Every structure is written in structure tokens, then in C-alpha cells.
């Protein structure tokens, strides 16, 4: 029963209806803690402690704490006779002390470290005892001061450890007691004997409620009510109007926004849709206040009336969630299924909310009237069975329904959603199992265990639904601010928003499934305390400080790089490669300095990482040597600059332009527009041909042959004129034409010229070849081509093998045994 009430309150917390109740509970808890500490102080004859129960920090004996700890140990020894609520209050008091001791353990830490450094500077005392008297006196004084400072720290540490142990024992007792309650066999709702008990108890409760409500007919109350009739009627009319008309007004506003359209309409429709909850809920609050202000009802009926807003909030919240997940309009729905199936899912969620509120009414009503356990079990069993049936139907939908219909999804989309669909099917199978198991457990008599399984499942589904809805809303807000619109729903920001919401929902999920607030508080304290790594304690504050300082340093580095690249370096005579190398070097140095400063500011002691660094060095030596080799080679390339971005280089069989030089590899764009990633070590240790290093001047060689008998001087003159006519050919040194020799088929010539930009070598070669062909035709100069005569040995053999003389010996082909004659 307590688990169900807790789950009910957690759900109210999700919707925000129990904010006031939560504040009241917190105040009560603090009052109880203060009361316990005050009582302990009074028993000890001490002065009443302030707020957190802290005693005089200069007292090393902590008499107040010892008295409280001894009392806690006695209660733990007799824990079977102490209620769980009292144990929780005792734990809160001990946790209060533990927090104070944790603070005291870190007192004077800077001064202690200073004195220890002074003692270390004096060195160790010599074994023979012979040293300067002033050093001995100084060491003794420092050691005396250190002991005086360490004494309260050690006492606080001992007290902290004692409080830690007592808290752990109380947590174990509470967990064991909770486990026993869950596994305890209670009355079965199927036992006919319990039906009679439930009937008699329900008759008594109904009679008590009737008598409590009969105060309406009391003359004194009627006389007092007559004076409030006008105000009562007015407030009732306003409240009922808000309840009845509120959703209609909100829907009209949403339809108006949908008709307007435009950017950000989804965000505004979401915000306006909250009015579907706010307006009727405000009416419920007004109605509950009006009915209780009339003073016509007794305490029990007034208590039930006071819960109307919370129950109404649950009904409205469930309905709002269903209309967001399975909206009537396709543009507003989050889970895309057929419209008729969306309507069915909305009905399931409405039925689930009615059942949940019904179970809450039964629990609250019977608890107020001190009903017997048999009565609660019998009346709650139909609700459990119906809720289980709804979960089974919902689980079947989750298991069998495709999130995107096959008619509208292509193969690629289906492949992307296959993992999500498998997760939904797994969740559907789990929901079906819970829907079957919970009613069976309740029927057997394990009602507490069944409730602990059924209702957290329902609330978890609701909570995850809210996560999905608010993730969509966050993505729409980002789309509105960034101008991306609905496309932002599939972006990285939407995924990050969902991840943050899931992390934020984890504490609520833990509460739903039986975790105590004390457990979450303990986990949070452990998280804030940090963890040890290599003898260094790393806490969230250290990590946050490191992240913030490093981010600032990284941002400054990028700003400096941008300023150098865009404003400073273009005004210098440094080439593009040098500019890029300088900018990259500034980036590496800046990031290194940012990390170093961040580590120093965060207070991380890197000396504890010596062993880890040694292990890493061994790993680098064996497994990461190629990566380190490429990294060092990248630094060498940036410093020595044998190649620069934009250079035309040849590495092995690859030739192209250098597009990017990073610390690990270099990207080369070949002439067929493909990127080749070359490790930097190949560029440093291998042979690299750089055609444009330092300048773009390069030599062009164009070979050409003419037929034997051609006037060679005339050929040389024509070729020289062609070379001199090219605009990219330098005049100094002038181009030359060389008669290279007598070839097998031609007289061989070469044009050798120096180009002002070797990157245009193919274009210049193309133009020269065209011009050579044209001028040779005009001058009637022949460009020969190779010709061969074939000689056949023993032609009579071929004639005897072919009596019909079908083949002639002077054909243009020869048998395989023919040989070419010189």
C-alpha cells in the first residue's frame, strides 16, 4: 500500500500538482531532524544546536556526536521494534552529522600542506642526530603545529567513518524490511472469506462517509452557509465554466495557430496545448476550494474533495500526453501510425488514467477510514486485472505495430528503424509479461509485489512518453531559433536533448521502482565526492573546472588562428604553405597550453599518473609506434616544410596536389579528382618529388620525328618559332631545339623550354603539338610512322600444306614460326 501511495505521489510530482506537498514534506523532514538534534542536545545538557546540528568545531571530543551515535547504535540493535519512519529520521540526522564531518576533514588543508612542504624543505633528520640547532628547533616547531592541525582532522575523519557505518546499517535494515514486505504473503482476493470481511468493512466506511456528508443538513452549518451563498454560486459557476469550456477554448486557439502556419507554429501549438490542462485544472482548484470553504462537509469528505485537483491533473495529464503522442493531426503526432490506431491508443491511455485514479481513490479512502487489508485487496483486485488487460493490449501494439507504415517507408528508412522497432517489440513483450504476472500475483496473495510491478510499469511508460514529447518540443524550439524548422527534429541537437532528458528522468524512474530519496541523496554525495585515479581524487567540480578552462583556452586559440589566417598573415610575404604551417603550429601550442592551464587550475596532481604514463609509454612503444611515427613526421613536415599545401608532388605511384597536412597524414588530390591519404612517415622517410617547391618554374620537353631526307635546318627553324610563340615559355633562358639523332624510322628532334608555370605543362604541350602538325603540313614535312616487311622461310611448305591454294604466300599475316627480319 505504501508503495502505491508513493508511486501516486511521484506521478503527481511529474505533473507538478504536488509541488506544495513536496515543500511541506521537506519542511517537516527538516523539522524532524532539528527536533531530534534538539532533543539530543537537551539530553546531554548542551546548548541547542543551530540549523544543521553542528556542534563547536573546536571541541575535539565531540560529546554531542558521541551521544547521538550511541543512541543510534542502541536503536539499530533493537531495530525490529522501531518503525521505518523513525529509522528514516534517524538516518537523516546521521547524514547531517556526516556532512559536517566531511567539511571538517578538509579544514585547514592549505595550511597543513604549507607546513608539510616546509618540513620537507628542511629534509629528514640525520641518523647521527648532528645538525644545526636552528634547523632542529624549526623542525620541532613545524611538527608541533602540524600535529595540532591534524588532530581535529583525524577526529573528524573517525567520526565521519562512524557515521558512514551507522548510515549503511540503517539502509540495510530498511532494504531488508522492504524486501520482506514485498515477498510477504497476504490475503487473497479470490478467497470467499475475505469477501465477507470486505463487505462488512465497506458498509462501515460507507456509513461513516454518509454521516460525515450529512453535515449538509446541520442547521448551524446551513446558517453559516447562507451568508456565503452568492459567493459560493459565483465561484462554482466560474469553476464549472473553466472545467467544461477550458479544453474547447484551448482547441480553438490551436486550430487558429494551425491555420496561420509559419515558422515556429509547432512550438506555439505545444505551449497553447498546455492550456488544455491549465484551464480545467484551475477550475478544479476553484471548485475544491469553494466546496471546502462552504464548511458543509466533515473532515473525511473535505480531504477527498481536496484531492480533486490532483486526480483531475492526472486525468488531464494522461489525456494531454496521449494527444501529443498520438495526435489527430499528422503534423502534430509524434508516433506515426494509422489514424484509427492512434484513436485506439488514446483510448487505452484514457482508460489507464481512469484506472489509476480509481486505485488512488480506493487507497486514500480506505487509508483514511483505517480499512482492513482484506478490504483493500478485494476492491483493488478488479482494478489490477483491468489495468493488466490494458497493459497486455498496449504491449501487443508496441510489439506488433510498425512505427512507420510499410507503404510509406522505403527500404533505407526501414533499415534505419529496425533497431528501434526491435526495442519497441522488446518493450512490448515486457509490458505483456507484467500485465499477465501482476494480476496472478495479486490473486495468489502477493498484492504488494504485484503492485510494485504493475504501477511502476505504468508510470514508467508515462514518464518515457513525457521524455519523447519534451524532446520533440526542444527540437522544435531549436528549429525555430536556428531557422531549420521541422528539419531540426532529425538533427544532432535533437538527439542531445533526448539524451539530457533521459538522464534527468533517471532519478524519477529510480523512485518509481522503489528507490528511496535517501538512496538518491547518497548516490549524489558519492558522485560529488569523486573518485581516485592514480592517487589523485577527481571530483565533478574538478572536471567542470577543467572543462570550462580548457574550453576558454581552446576558444582563444581558435580566435587567434582565425585572426592570423584572415588578417595578419595575408599582409606578409609568407607563402600559403608557410601561413598554414604557422597557423597549425599555433593551434597545437595553444591546445597544449590550454590543457596544461586547465589541469593546473583544476588542481589535478599529475604526479599520481606516473605509473599510468609509464604503462602508456610501453603501449606506445609496441602498439602505437606507427601513430606516433606519423605524428612526429607531421610535426617535421610543418616545421621543415619540404612540402606545402598546393604543391604538385609525386609519392611512389601517386601524383597530385597537396590539399591538407595534418599531424597524422597528408591528403593529396590526384588529377582525376580523387583523394589519396598518405601517412606522414612516407613523406619524411621516402622519396618525394616536388614539382613546385619554392616556385612554379619547370621544364617542358616535346619530342618529334621527321622522315629521312627532310631538311633538318628547316625543321629546327620551325620548331624554334613554335616554341618562341608560346606565351608561357620563358624568354630567358630561351627555348632550344636539339637534333637528338637518327632513329630507326625518323630523324629525332626535341623542343626544350622553361615554363613560367609548370602546372600548365599539359596545356602547353597540347598547343605545341597542334602547331607542329599544322606547320609541318604547310611545309610539306612528313612525320613518319614505323613500317615492317615480313619474310617467310620455306614458302613451299605452306603450298604443300594447302593443295587447294586457298591461301596466298603474300598475305599480310604469317604463321607462328615466322620471324621478323632486320
Helices and strands as residue ranges (DSSP letters): H 2-15, H 19-44, H 63-77, G 79-81, H 84-105, H 109-122, H 133-183, H 192-213, G 214-217, H 219-226, H 229-260, H 265-273, H 275-293, H 299-306, H 308-325, H 339-368, H 373-400, H 411-444, H 447-482, G 485-490, H 492-512, H 517-529, E 531-533, E 536-538, H 540-563, I 564-568, G 569-571, H 576-602, G 606-609, H 610-622, H 625-640, E 648-651, E 654-661, E 665-670, E 675-679, H 680-685, E 688-690, E 698-706, H 712-725, E 736-742, E 747-755, G 758-760, H 761-778, E 790-791, H 795-800, E 819-820
